[in-house]
Each structure stands twice: as C-alpha cells, then as structure tokens.
Amino acid sequence: MNEMETSRIETGEEMEPGGRMKSSSSIYSRPSADFNDRVGELEMENARLHRLVAELLIKNQQLRRSD
C-alpha cells in the first residue's frame, strides 16, 4: 500500500471509477439543502482540508530532512 492509499484510508476518502475522488459533499443528493446546513458542511470540509494540508506539510518537511 502506498502513501496515497494510506492517506485516503486515514481520511475516509473514496475513489470513483477512473481515479477521481468522491466528494464528501452532499449538495447533489439534497437539491433543496438548507443554507445553514450547507454552510456547516462547507466549514467541516474546510477544516478537513486544513488538517490534510498541515499533515502534508509535516510529511514534506520530514522527507526534506531525511535527505
């Protein structure tokens, strides 16, 4: 298992056929979503992406130090 697969497992992301990532957003499954619910979903997704970027920055730093 490579690093990308491990990362995908840790974050709970899934792949669609063709290699694209499935969106954790539910905008397409609920066309009449309440505005406040959608804002909450976007805030959670934003926090998840911030954590992911932070993890990748740390891994990048560690890789540069090991050279």
N, C-alpha and C positions, 0 to 999 in steps of 0.2 A: 504494500500500500504506500503510495507516495504522499508527499506533504499536502498537496491539494485535496486528495481524498480524505486524509485525516482531518484537515481543516473543515471540510464540508460536513463530516460526521459530527465534529465538535459543535458546529453552529446549527446543525439540523437542516441545512440546505439540501435540496434535491436537484437532480439533473433532469431535464426534459430530453426527449429523443432529439438527436442532433447536437447534444452537448451544451445547450443553453440552460442557464439556471432557472429554476422555477421561482416565481416571485412569491414572497410571503404575504404580499398584499392581497386583500380580498375585495378590491374595488370592482373587479369583473364579476364576482359572484353575487354582489349586492348592489345593483344599479341605483337603488334608492337609499344608499347608505346615509345615515345621519351625519351632518357636517362635524359635530363634536366627536363622534366615533372615528371618523376618518382622520381628524387631527390627532387623536390619541394613537391611532395605528401608525401614522407617519412619525410621531415622536418616538415611539418604540423602535421603529425601523431605523430612525436616525441614530438612536442610542446604540443599537446593534452594530451599525456601520462604524460608528466612532470606536467601539471596542475592537472591531475587526481591524481597523486601521492601526490602532495602538498595538495590537498583537503583532501585526506585520512589521511595524517599525522596530519593535523589540527584536523580532527574528532577524531582520535585516542587519541590525546593529551587531547581534551575536555572530552572524555569518561574516561580517567585515572584520571583527576582532579575531576570528579563528584563522585568518589568512596570514 
